[in-house]
């Protein structure tokens, strides 16, 4: 199907979008379960990088690149490759911050940034870098508070509770010099 789209439409973002994007996510904890191949996150990222080269830094290209980097990080984390996950999340954070600078405080940008900062915090915590984790959690909590203020009654309040608990647990572990890493 994608081959036919590419033949008809050329290398547009829609035609180049890997099939697993259209299929959606299986669950938040195992997003790669719905992908057709284990290498799908990496393949998706390669496509996103090519699209960025061809189309430039449009908001959609940047968001798609950030999402692909996030998925690569999620897959690496699930496989226990924390350093790889951290690198993917860090690159995604750079892209997301560029998108935030370009679009401002849209709900989607703030939501995506808060989710990513939570993942950055989780990776840093798992690697024992508690100060870095706490900073990421604090920034995520700040964004979630803003979202919850503008959109009360949405899912942001429960996300905020989770992130604040991680922030507090990380601060406690840091104060105790503990080896416990809350992620």
N, C-alpha and C positions, 0 to 999 in steps of 0.2 A: 504494500500500500504506500509506504513512504517513498519507495523508488519511483512509483508512478507520479506522486506529488512532485518529487524533485524534477522529473522529466518535464512535467507541465508547467511548474511554477519557478523552476530554477532554485538557486540556493537562498530562498527566503527563509526567515526564521521559522515560519510554520511548516514548511516542507522539510527543513533540516532538523526539526525537533524530533528527537528519538521517540520511538513508539512507546517506551515505558513512561514517558511524560503523560501521554494521553490516558494511560491505564490508571494513573493515580497511585496513591500510597496504600499499602496493605494496613499498616498500623504505624503510629508514631514511633514505636519502639523498634520496629523492624521494617523500615521503608523499602528495603531492597527485596523483601519477600515477593512483591508484585513484579519485579523486574525479570525479564526473560533470561538474562545472563548475569553471572556474578560480576562481570566487568562493566556492567551498565553504568555505575556512577562515574567511572573513569572515562568511558566512551562519551557520556553526556558532557563531561567537563571538556573533553577535546573538541566536541562540536561547539560548545559555548565559546571557547577561546577563538576558534576559527570565525564564528559569527562576530565576535568583538572586533577582530582584525578587519573584517569586511564591512561591517556596518558602523563601527565606531562605538562610542560610549553613550548609546541611547539609554534612557531609563529602563526599557524592557530588557535590553541586552545585559545591562549591569545587574538587574535583579535575577535574571536567569543564570548568569555566571555565579552570582552569590549563592543561589539555591543549589547549583551543581557542586560548588565547593563545600557547602554544608553537607550534602549527601555523601560526598567522598569522605568528609570528616566523620560522619555518622557510621559509615561502613568500617572505616579504620578503627574507630573506637570499639565497635562491636567485635572486631577481630582482635582486640587487645593491643593494637598498634597506636598507643596514646600519643607518641611524638608525631606520627603522621597525621593523626586527627587534629592535633594542636596546630600543625602547619596549615592544614586546609582551613580550619576555623579562623586562623590569623589572616590568611589571604582573603577569606570571605568578609572578615571584618573591615579590611581596607576598602574593599569594593562597596560594602554596605555604607560605610562612612562617606564615600564619594557620592553615593546615591542620595544620602541624607543631605549632604551639602548642596546637591543640585536641586532636590525636590522640597527640602525643608521638612517640617514636622507633620507629614501626612500620617494618618493612622497606620497605613500599611508599612511605611518606612520605620516608624517607631516600634511597631509590633515585631517586624523582622529583626531589627537591631536588638530588641530585648531578648528575643529567643536566641539569637546568636551569642550575645554576651553571657547568657546562662550557660550555653555550651562551652564557651571559652572558660568560664569559671569552673565548670565540671572537669574539663581537661586539666586545667592548672591545678585544681585540688587533687585530682588523681595522681598527678606528677609530683605532689608535695610542695607546690609553690603557692602557699596559702595566702600570702599578701596579694599576689596577682589574682588569685581566685576571688578574694574578698572584694577587690576593686571592681572586677567584672560584675560580680553579683550586685554591688552597690549601684553601679551605673544602670544595670538592667532594672533594678528596683525603682530608680528614679524615673526611668522611661515608663514603666508600668503604672506608677502613681499618676503620671500625666495622662496616660490613656484611660485609667480608671476614673479619673476626675471628669474627663470629657465624655466618656462612654460608660457611665455607671451601670451595673447590672450585667455587664459582659463577663467574659472569661478572665479578664485581666486581674480582677480581685483575687481569684484563686491562684493565678500564676504569681502574683505579688506575694501572697502568703508563702508559697513554696520558695521563691527566691530570697525573701527576707529570712526564712528559716535557715537556708543554706549560708547566707551571709553571717547570721548569728553563730551558727555552728562552726563556721570557718574561723571567725574571730575568737571563739572560745578555744578551739584547738590551737590557734596561734598563740593565745595567751598562756596556755598550759604547755606549749612546746610539744604537744602530743603528736603521735604518728597517725592519729585518726584523720582521715580525709573525707569530709562529707560531700559526696557527689551523687 
